[in-house]
Amino acid sequence: MIKALLALMILFNWTSKDSHTYYVISLMSDAIFYFLPFLLAYSAANKLKCSPVLALVLAGILLHPNWVQLRLDGNGASVFGIPITLVSYSASVVPILLIVWSQSYIESMFKKIIPNAVKVIFVPMCTLLVAGILALTILGPLGSFFGTYLAMGFDLLGSHGSWLVIFFVATFWPILVMFGLHHNIVPLSIAQITTSGYENILGPGAMINCIGQGVAALIVGMRTRDKALKQISTSSGVTALMGITEPALYGVNLPKRYPLIAGMIGAASGGLYAGLMNVSRYATGASGIPAIPLYIGENIWNLYNILIALVITTAVTAVLTYLLSLKYEKKLPIQNPDVSMDELSTVPAEAITIQDSVITTPIKGQVIPLQKVQDAAFASEAMGKGVAIEPSEGKVIAPFNGQIVSLFPKKHALGIMSDEGVELLIHIGLNTVKLNGKYFEAFVEEGQKITKGQTLINFDLQKIRQEGYVTQTPIIVTNSYSYSDVLPETDQQNVDFNHTLLVVKS
């Protein structure tokens, strides 16, 4: 955003590139990129469960003024006779990731072999010495070498096929999100902007997708007869336009399918235009409407073209979603398992009744307030109200009589609906979609009727934790907007199966 402000100042002749004002503000905007290894070190260390403080020190070694001077002198260097390749690590991505990865193993090894009485002194010292020498002699130069060829790859894409990248990301971003693959694109995006000064791998495509999925959800909200779905569609659609698509994706578009498809086709149309116009952004930031200023830069046509792409996406998505809604939103089934499928298709929306409901504990463990869950989409209650549980046993049972509405392909989450109409999402762990179904076993399938206490999913709790995943399990009433309130009922810190967990008030 600071870079966007700077571009506006130049565009409207408020300052010049030769002025001290431009120099200082440019310095402020470039600071994050120069010291990027520090930010990556901290986040990588948290992900890899090693010391963030030691990771920051290792990043400091790469950016130390004496190292910079040693490189500028160009006289060569060595440590314990091992030659050091003198390269620049400012604004680099790959080297620090490799270094912190090695730190996670080195630190763990020293924690095992060093006696407890002296761990606080010798674990940090030994880790820094070994990881630091390894960083300067092998991993840093290797990462720099990889980064150099990565930059060459960006140039190649920019010359011959950048349109395809934007088109692909815009079209298939929801699929990437569902399988957790979108996280793998972020380092490439950061690396491109730090090496090239612009970015078109992630930004344009992700932004176009946000608009497509948001518009699709909003049209569903306009067309549906379900009052609860109307509220969810409207709120999650606006959230998607602001850059957060998960509530719209999981709460509306994916369950109903047709808005997901319409949004993807609309995004493909806008992504194709943006790709052919080679749209790029000049800074990283959120997706969605707030990201528009990121496209203001030396080439003002980037701004015009992204706006045109968004208009195309909006128009195509809105028309397709509306046309498909004429077929899929004619009738609304009631939530009564005693009615046959033939009768279900003819019952009007008014047949649904909302009443108080009690949800018992589906997982044994420690109760955690939803606001303390380490995931913004759940903690903000954007997906609905509820609680979370830190499991003590790898088993999920049915908290009520009802039906399986959706079973995620990786078996890490499922959506169920009670006979009274409460829609519940049980998401085992955070980001566990990346396990690709490993350690999960499902005993039910979509559309199956369930009874209270029935085993739904078993999972290997210890192995999931050993893989480094947070096992906090959100239990969300996804149609919270249908009710006056969703209240955590238990005052106990630890709960067993079938204890009263939530009370849903009509």
Buried (B, 14 or more C-beta within 10 A) or exposed (E): BBBBBBBEBBEEEEBEEEEEEBEEBBEEBBEBBEBBBBBBBBBBBEBBEBBBEBBBBBBBBBBEEEBBEBBEEEEEBEEEEEEBBBBEBBBBBBBBBBBBBBBBEBBBBBBEEBEEEEEEEBBBEBBBEBBBBBBBBBBBBBBBBBBEEBBEEBBEBBEEEBBBBBBBBBBBBBEBBBEBBBEEBBBBBBBBBBBBBBBBBBBBBBBBBBBBBBBBBBBBBBBBBBEBBBBBBBBBBBBBBBBBBBBBBBBBBBBBEBBBBBBBBBBBBBBBBBBBBBBBBBBBBBBBBBBBBBBBBEBEEBBEBBEBBBEBBBBBBBEBBBEBBEEBBEEBBBBBBEBEEEEBEEBEBEEBEBEEBBBBBBBBBBBBEBEEBEBEBBBBBBBBBBBBBBBBEBBBBBBBBBBBBBBBEBBBBBBBBBBBBBBBBBBBBBBBBBBBBBBBEBEBEEEEEBEBBBBBBBBBBEEBBEBEBBBBBBBBBBBBBBBEEBEBBBEEEEBEBBBBBBBBEE
